[in-house]
């Protein structure tokens, strides 16, 4: 599985070889790496260099070091929980402001909508329209309508991300929408009028995506983010004054 490390950069080469084996699927979640003595011979390196490389891989969340008779280095299941929790913590500590989120989301959600218009299948477009119709049921006043509307708004944005077929966009957008509710709860006006405006925005975006109007989808999504950022920013100023 592994070969002797390049001697002028032994440490980095050991890390990269093991990381590559995990990322390309030769080593899968739960697999044990070869015993330390065997890996020393494979890499033609010292025990100290090997252990340091494994510590780096552990810090990256790729392997887990277990002690004891049945110990060793095992491949971890890679998940996004840690990154999502880090974003949540940054927002909670107010290290990420409304302006930061808006600046980042404007181009991100514009790119997502444009790619959705390019790549989305007819089935995915139909699903997007179904979400729009379901959200429409919660536009007017009613018990729990605000919460239900926001839930479907989130599903709409994540459905657009899924239509890109790009795991990076999907992960980043999910991380944002899993945590942005902290600002929605404090600053977002989700009155009936605001829900109607939001619904009109989503309808326009869905229509542009379904008709594969790539540039329009991008511009409409960017405008949507900016419009509601201004609403939240104005409400934040009212609370502060």
URPE-V347379 format. One record per residue. N is the residue number from 0. PSI is psi in radians with two decimals (none if undefined). OMEGA is omega in whole degrees, 0 to 359 (* if undefined). D_FIRST is the distance of its C-alpha to the first C-alpha in Angstrom with 1 decimal. Layout:
n & psi & omega & d_first
N & PSI & OMEGA & D_FIRST
N & PSI & OMEGA & D_FIRST
This chain:
n & psi & omega & d_first
0 & -0.69 & 181 & 0.0
1 & 2.85 & 179 & 3.8
2 & 2.93 & 181 & 7.0
3 & 2.35 & 182 & 10.5
4 & 2.60 & 176 & 12.3
5 & 2.15 & 196 & 15.4
6 & -0.42 & 180 & 18.1
7 & -0.05 & 175 & 20.9
8 & 0.92 & 187 & 19.1
9 & -0.90 & 186 & 16.6
10 & -0.91 & 182 & 17.2
11 & -0.61 & 181 & 16.9
12 & -0.68 & 178 & 13.8
13 & -0.83 & 179 & 12.0
14 & -0.83 & 185 & 13.6
15 & -0.67 & 180 & 12.9
16 & -0.79 & 180 & 9.1
17 & -0.74 & 179 & 9.1
18 & -0.76 & 180 & 12.1
19 & -0.68 & 180 & 10.8
20 & -0.59 & 178 & 8.1
21 & -0.79 & 186 & 11.2
22 & -0.54 & 180 & 13.6
23 & 0.08 & 171 & 12.3
24 & 0.02 & 176 & 11.9
25 & -0.57 & 171 & 8.4
26 & 2.21 & 184 & 9.4
27 & 2.90 & 180 & 13.1
28 & 2.22 & 180 & 16.2
29 & -0.27 & 179 & 16.6
30 & 2.51 & 174 & 13.1
31 & 2.37 & 172 & 12.7
32 & 2.77 & 178 & 10.0
33 & 2.73 & 178 & 9.3
34 & 2.70 & 184 & 12.7
35 & -0.80 & 182 & 13.9
36 & -0.71 & 180 & 14.4
37 & -0.74 & 180 & 11.0
38 & -0.61 & 176 & 9.6
39 & -0.74 & 180 & 12.7
40 & -0.69 & 179 & 11.8
41 & -0.83 & 184 & 8.3
42 & -0.25 & 185 & 10.1
43 & 0.92 & 183 & 13.4
44 & 3.09 & 182 & 15.3
45 & 2.83 & 177 & 18.0
46 & -0.71 & 181 & 18.2
47 & -0.78 & 180 & 20.5
48 & -0.74 & 180 & 18.3
49 & -0.78 & 182 & 15.3
50 & -0.64 & 178 & 18.0
51 & -0.70 & 178 & 19.5
52 & -0.72 & 179 & 16.4
53 & -0.61 & 177 & 16.1
54 & -0.71 & 178 & 19.8
55 & -0.77 & 179 & 19.6
56 & -0.58 & 177 & 17.1
57 & -0.73 & 179 & 19.5
58 & -0.55 & 179 & 22.4
59 & -0.07 & 179 & 20.9
60 & 0.33 & 183 & 20.8
61 & -0.54 & 179 & 17.1
62 & 2.79 & 175 & 16.5
63 & 2.26 & 179 & 19.1
64 & 2.08 & 179 & 19.5
65 & 2.47 & 180 & 21.3
66 & 2.94 & 175 & 23.4
67 & -3.05 & 184 & 24.7
68 & -0.65 & 181 & 23.8
69 & 0.46 & 182 & 21.5
70 & -3.03 & 182 & 20.2
71 & -2.93 & 179 & 17.0
72 & 2.22 & 182 & 15.1
73 & 2.51 & 179 & 15.1
74 & 2.26 & 180 & 14.6
75 & 2.71 & 171 & 18.2
76 & 2.12 & 182 & 20.0
77 & 2.14 & 176 & 20.8
78 & 3.02 & 186 & 24.6
79 & 0.11 & 186 & 27.4
80 & -0.74 & 185 & 29.7
81 & -0.78 & 180 & 29.4
82 & -0.72 & 179 & 30.1
83 & -0.74 & 179 & 33.0
84 & -0.61 & 179 & 34.4
85 & -0.75 & 177 & 34.3
86 & -0.75 & 179 & 36.3
87 & -0.72 & 180 & 38.7
88 & -0.72 & 179 & 39.2
89 & -0.74 & 179 & 40.0
90 & -0.77 & 181 & 42.5
91 & -0.65 & 180 & 44.0
92 & 0.08 & 178 & 44.5
93 & 0.52 & 174 & 46.0
94 & -0.34 & 176 & 43.6
95 & 1.96 & 184 & 43.2
96 & 2.98 & 174 & 46.7
97 & -0.70 & 180 & 48.1
98 & -0.70 & 178 & 48.2
99 & -0.84 & 182 & 44.6
100 & -0.76 & 181 & 43.6
101 & -0.78 & 180 & 46.0
102 & -0.75 & 181 & 44.9
103 & -0.78 & 184 & 41.2
104 & -0.55 & 184 & 42.0
105 & -0.95 & 181 & 44.5
106 & -0.64 & 180 & 42.0
107 & -0.92 & 184 & 39.1
108 & -0.48 & 173 & 41.2
109 & -0.78 & 179 & 42.9
110 & -0.70 & 180 & 39.5
111 & -0.80 & 181 & 38.5
112 & -0.70 & 180 & 41.8
113 & -0.77 & 179 & 41.6
114 & -0.60 & 177 & 38.2
115 & -0.69 & 178 & 39.3
116 & -0.58 & 180 & 42.3
117 & -0.72 & 195 & 40.0
118 & -0.30 & 186 & 37.3
119 & 2.46 & 177 & 38.9
120 & 2.92 & 177 & 39.6
121 & -0.66 & 179 & 43.1
122 & -0.72 & 179 & 41.9
123 & -0.64 & 178 & 40.6
124 & -0.70 & 177 & 43.9
125 & -0.68 & 179 & 45.8
126 & -0.69 & 178 & 43.9
127 & -0.76 & 180 & 44.8
128 & -0.63 & 177 & 48.4
129 & -0.68 & 178 & 48.4
130 & -0.69 & 178 & 47.4
131 & -0.80 & 182 & 50.2
132 & -0.70 & 179 & 52.7
133 & -0.72 & 178 & 51.6
134 & -0.62 & 181 & 51.8
135 & -0.43 & 180 & 55.3
136 & -0.29 & 184 & 56.5
137 & 0.27 & 180 & 56.0
138 & -0.76 & 184 & 57.7
139 & 3.02 & 182 & 61.1
140 & 2.63 & 178 & 62.3
141 & 2.70 & 181 & 61.3
142 & 2.17 & 177 & 59.9
143 & 0.02 & 183 & 56.1
144 & -0.67 & 180 & 56.1
145 & -0.86 & 183 & 54.8
146 & -0.74 & 179 & 51.7
147 & -0.66 & 180 & 51.1
148 & -0.77 & 179 & 51.5
149 & -0.63 & 178 & 49.0
150 & -0.74 & 181 & 46.5
151 & -0.54 & 174 & 46.9
152 & -0.78 & 178 & 46.9
153 & -0.79 & 180 & 43.4
154 & -0.62 & 178 & 42.3
155 & -0.85 & 181 & 43.7
156 & -0.68 & 179 & 41.8
157 & -0.57 & 177 & 38.5
158 & -0.69 & 175 & 39.2
159 & -0.76 & 179 & 39.6
160 & -0.74 & 179 & 36.3
161 & -0.56 & 181 & 34.7
162 & -0.28 & 176 & 36.4
163 & -0.40 & 184 & 34.5
164 & 0.55 & 179 & 31.2
165 & 1.96 & 185 & 29.6
166 & -0.43 & 179 & 27.7
167 & -0.83 & 177 & 28.6
168 & -0.74 & 182 & 32.3
169 & -0.83 & 181 & 32.1
170 & -0.84 & 184 & 30.6
171 & -0.78 & 181 & 32.9
172 & -0.66 & 177 & 36.0
173 & -0.72 & 179 & 35.4
174 & -0.73 & 180 & 35.0
175 & -0.85 & 185 & 38.3
176 & -0.29 & 173 & 40.2
177 & -0.30 & 187 & 39.0
178 & -0.28 & 185 & 40.7
179 & -0.29 & 180 & 43.5
180 & -0.42 & 178 & 45.8
181 & -0.61 & 177 & 46.7
182 & -0.65 & 178 & 48.6
183 & -0.76 & 182 & 49.9
184 & -0.57 & 185 & 51.5
185 & -0.64 & 192 & 53.3
186 & -0.22 & 187 & 54.2
187 & 2.16 & 175 & 53.8
188 & 1.93 & 177 & 57.0
189 & 0.77 & 173 & 56.3
190 & 3.00 & 179 & 59.9
191 & -0.76 & 181 & 60.9
192 & -0.73 & 179 & 61.7
193 & -0.66 & 178 & 58.2
194 & -0.67 & 178 & 56.5
195 & -0.75 & 179 & 58.6
196 & -0.76 & 179 & 57.5
197 & -0.74 & 181 & 53.9
198 & -0.70 & 177 & 54.2
199 & -0.74 & 178 & 55.8
200 & -0.85 & 182 & 52.9
201 & -0.67 & 177 & 50.3
202 & -0.78 & 181 & 52.4
203 & -0.74 & 179 & 52.5
204 & -0.81 & 180 & 48.7
205 & -0.69 & 180 & 48.0
206 & -0.77 & 179 & 50.6
207 & -0.71 & 179 & 49.1
208 & -0.80 & 182 & 45.6
209 & -0.56 & 180 & 47.0
210 & 0.08 & 178 & 48.9
211 & 0.65 & 174 & 45.9
212 & 1.50 & 191 & 48.0
213 & -0.89 & 183 & 45.1
214 & -0.69 & 178 & 47.1
215 & -0.72 & 180 & 49.5
216 & -0.74 & 179 & 46.7
217 & -0.88 & 184 & 45.3
218 & -0.73 & 180 & 48.8
219 & -0.71 & 179 & 49.9
220 & -0.72 & 178 & 46.8
221 & -0.75 & 180 & 47.3
222 & -0.66 & 178 & 51.0
223 & -0.81 & 179 & 50.3
224 & -0.81 & 182 & 48.2
225 & -0.70 & 182 & 50.8
226 & -0.82 & 183 & 53.8
227 & -0.39 & 171 & 52.5
228 & -0.75 & 179 & 51.4
229 & -0.68 & 178 & 55.0
230 & -0.82 & 182 & 56.3
231 & -0.69 & 180 & 54.2
232 & -0.72 & 179 & 55.0
233 & -0.72 & 179 & 58.7
234 & -0.63 & 177 & 58.5
235 & -0.73 & 179 & 56.7
236 & -0.66 & 178 & 59.5
237 & -0.74 & 181 & 62.1
238 & -0.67 & 184 & 60.7
239 & -0.49 & 185 & 60.4
240 & none & * & 64.0
